[in-house]
Amino acid sequence: MRVFITGATGFIGTALTKELLAHGHSVLGLSRSDAGSAALKAAGADVHPGSLEDPETLKSGAQQADAVAHLAFNHDFTRYQQNCEDDRVAIEAIGSVLIGTNKPLLITSGTAMARSENGPSTEDMPAPPSSMVPRAASEEAALALAAKGVRASIVRLPQVHDTTKFGLVSPFIMTAQAKGYLAYVGEGNQRWPAAHVSDVARLYRLALEKAESGAVYNAVGEEGVTHRDICEALSPRLNIPVRVITEAEIPDYFGPFAMFANLDLPASSEKTQKRLRWHPNGPTMIEDLKQFVPA
């Protein structure tokens, strides 16, 4: 299977490229820079020059492939809502050339899309409308395409990590270094799900191979890692103390990431593991944080 990957030179995209090539598939990776193109070629992938902002580029890439994995997303949180709408446009562009082809389209969302008051969120819980949660625009676009006959499905990501990157924890680390201390709110019991990048790459491959239209997959290795445990693991690595802050102090400390700072977002992957026969076995987030080497 020839897979067109947007975000192919990113953190997860690089791991997915290696995973697909190792299992006999070929990769056509979207790249907007000479450095990205060189990295893709070195990995054994083909290069599709272009950008996420160019719908025609995305259409062309999808037409040249047997399946599409859409991973790219602009993570500038100062323009978060616009980035979410831009992702809708990108997904719609890709899907427009897949109608009637039976080619799989796998799009990326987040486990925070579905929140539960009675335990971890599951794959069966729908996302709220994008008018309430902007990131839901990606899922709305995918499900609209599935209704038109596109084999579109969704991967909801937790905090994806290795020993160098940790999802939203990475900008929190930068904030802590700038402030001179790590902080959590209240008792620090807010939980974020997590998964090692190698497990996530394997899930994407399995989802592409099985290609169940309209399915939602939670790429969760750990249902919830507490903010307190994260801070305590990082404190000796960063050589800075941990402090407890109040809800009133969140905006000043966390800045553009304040919206995430006090959320309890546990998520389950039980259904995903059964559907895909996927069994995450990579290092835990705390294990990786304890090996983090600050720049």
MOKA-V97256 format. One record per residue. N is the residue number from 1. PHI is phi as a letter, one per 20 degrees, with the letter a starting at -180 (none if undefined). OMEGA is omega in whole degrees, -180 to 180 (none if undefined). NEAR is the number of other ideal C-beta (glycine too) atoms within 10 Angstrom. Layout:
BEGIN
N&PHI&OMEGA&NEAR + N&PHI&OMEGA&NEAR
END
This chain:
BEGIN
1&none&177&17 + 2&e&-173&14 + 3&d&173&26 + 4&e&-178&26 + 5&d&167&32 + 6&e&-174&30 + 7&m&-175&19 + 8&f&-179&29 + 9&e&179&25 + 10&e&-175&18 + 11&g&-180&18 + 12&f&-180&23 + 13&g&178&24 + 14&f&179&22 + 15&f&179&20 + 16&f&177&28 + 17&g&179&25 + 18&f&-180&16 + 19&f&-179&21 + 20&f&-180&25 + 21&f&-180&15 + 22&f&-179&11 + 23&d&170&12 + 24&n&177&7 + 25&e&173&17 + 26&d&-173&14 + 27&c&170&26 + 28&d&-173&20 + 29&d&175&27 + 30&f&179&27 + 31&b&180&22 + 32&d&-177&16 + 33&c&177&11 + 34&f&-180&9 + 35&f&178&10 + 36&f&179&19 + 37&f&179&19 + 38&f&180&13 + 39&f&179&18 + 40&f&179&24 + 41&f&180&13 + 42&f&180&8 + 43&f&-179&15 + 44&o&-180&13 + 45&e&172&25 + 46&e&-175&16 + 47&d&173&18 + 48&d&-178&23 + 49&f&178&15 + 50&q&-177&18 + 51&b&179&14 + 52&f&-177&21 + 53&e&-177&12 + 54&d&-177&15 + 55&g&-179&15 + 56&f&175&9 + 57&f&-179&19 + 58&f&178&29 + 59&f&-179&17 + 60&f&178&16 + 61&f&-180&22 + 62&f&-179&24 + 63&f&-178&14 + 64&e&-173&12 + 65&c&177&22 + 66&e&-179&16 + 67&b&-179&22 + 68&c&171&28 + 69&d&-177&29 + 70&e&-179&27 + 71&d&-173&23 + 72&f&176&20 + 73&b&178&22 + 74&e&-175&15 + 75&e&173&9 + 76&f&-173&10 + 77&f&174&16 + 78&f&176&8 + 79&c&-172&11 + 80&g&-177&14 + 81&f&179&12 + 82&f&178&12 + 83&f&179&18 + 84&f&177&18 + 85&f&176&14 + 86&f&179&16 + 87&f&175&24 + 88&g&-179&19 + 89&f&180&15 + 90&f&-180&25 + 91&f&178&27 + 92&f&179&16 + 93&f&179&18 + 94&f&-177&27 + 95&f&-177&25 + 96&f&-180&15 + 97&e&179&17 + 98&d&-180&23 + 99&f&179&12 + 100&n&-177&9 + 101&e&-175&14 + 102&m&177&12 + 103&e&179&24 + 104&f&172&24 + 105&c&-180&26 + 106&d&-180&26 + 107&d&-173&25 + 108&d&177&24 + 109&c&-179&24 + 110&c&179&25 + 111&f&179&30 + 112&f&178&21 + 113&f&-179&23 + 114&d&-179&24 + 115&d&-178&17 + 116&c&176&13 + 117&e&-173&5 + 118&c&180&5 + 119&p&-178&10 + 120&f&175&21 + 121&f&-179&22 + 122&c&-179&18 + 123&f&-176&20 + 124&e&-179&8 + 125&e&-178&18 + 126&f&174&11 + 127&f&174&23 + 128&f&178&14 + 129&f&-178&11 + 130&f&175&18 + 131&f&178&8 + 132&e&-180&8 + 133&c&-173&17 + 134&g&-176&17 + 135&f&179&20 + 136&f&178&22 + 137&g&-180&23 + 138&f&-180&25 + 139&f&178&26 + 140&g&180&16 + 141&f&-179&24 + 142&f&-178&28 + 143&f&175&19 + 144&f&177&15 + 145&f&178&23 + 146&f&179&19 + 147&f&178&11 + 148&e&177&12 + 149&o&177&13 + 150&f&178&27 + 151&f&-176&21 + 152&e&176&30 + 153&b&-167&22 + 154&c&169&23 + 155&d&175&25 + 156&e&-176&25 + 157&e&168&26 + 158&e&172&28 + 159&e&-175&23 + 160&e&-169&23 + 161&b&159&29 + 162&c&-180&17 + 163&e&-178&14 + 164&d&-178&13 + 165&c&-172&17 + 166&b&-179&23 + 167&m&-179&20 + 168&f&177&19 + 169&f&-179&23 + 170&f&175&15 + 171&f&175&17 + 172&f&176&23 + 173&f&179&21 + 174&f&178&11 + 175&f&-179&18 + 176&f&179&22 + 177&f&180&16 + 178&f&-178&8 + 179&e&-178&15 + 180&n&176&10 + 181&a&173&16 + 182&e&-177&23 + 183&c&167&21 + 184&c&-173&22 + 185&e&177&21 + 186&m&-180&13 + 187&e&179&10 + 188&m&-178&18 + 189&e&177&13 + 190&f&-175&21 + 191&d&172&21 + 192&c&175&26 + 193&f&-176&28 + 194&b&175&31 + 195&b&177&27 + 196&f&-175&23 + 197&f&179&23 + 198&f&177&18 + 199&f&-180&21 + 200&f&179&27 + 201&f&179&24 + 202&f&178&22 + 203&f&178&27 + 204&g&-180&25 + 205&f&-179&22 + 206&f&179&18 + 207&f&177&24 + 208&f&-178&24 + 209&f&-178&14 + 210&e&169&15 + 211&l&179&18 + 212&e&-175&15 + 213&f&177&17 + 214&n&-177&14 + 215&f&173&20 + 216&d&-180&25 + 217&d&175&26 + 218&e&-178&30 + 219&e&-171&29 + 220&d&173&30 + 221&e&177&26 + 222&c&-176&21 + 223&f&180&21 + 224&a&175&19 + 225&d&-174&25 + 226&f&177&18 + 227&f&179&24 + 228&f&179&19 + 229&f&178&17 + 230&f&-180&26 + 231&f&-178&24 + 232&f&176&16 + 233&f&-177&20 + 234&e&-174&24 + 235&g&179&15 + 236&f&179&9 + 237&f&-179&14 + 238&e&-178&17 + 239&l&176&9 + 240&c&-176&17 + 241&f&175&12 + 242&d&177&17 + 243&c&174&15 + 244&e&178&13 + 245&d&179&18 + 246&e&177&9 + 247&g&-180&11 + 248&f&-178&8 + 249&e&-176&15 + 250&g&-176&18 + 251&g&-178&12 + 252&f&-177&10 + 253&f&-171&19 + 254&e&177&20 + 255&l&-176&15 + 256&f&180&14 + 257&e&-177&15 + 258&g&-177&15 + 259&f&-177&12 + 260&e&-164&17 + 261&f&-174&22 + 262&d&-176&15 + 263&e&173&14 + 264&d&-167&13 + 265&c&180&22 + 266&f&-179&21 + 267&b&-179&31 + 268&d&173&20 + 269&c&-176&29 + 270&g&-179&13 + 271&f&179&15 + 272&f&-179&24 + 273&f&179&16 + 274&f&-177&9 + 275&f&-174&17 + 276&d&-173&19 + 277&l&-178&9 + 278&d&-178&21 + 279&c&-179&10 + 280&f&-178&20 + 281&c&-180&10 + 282&f&178&19 + 283&g&176&18 + 284&f&178&16 + 285&f&-179&27 + 286&f&177&17 + 287&f&179&13 + 288&f&179&21 + 289&f&-180&23 + 290&f&176&14 + 291&d&-179&12 + 292&f&178&19 + 293&d&-178&7 + 294&f&178&10 + 295&f&none&6
END
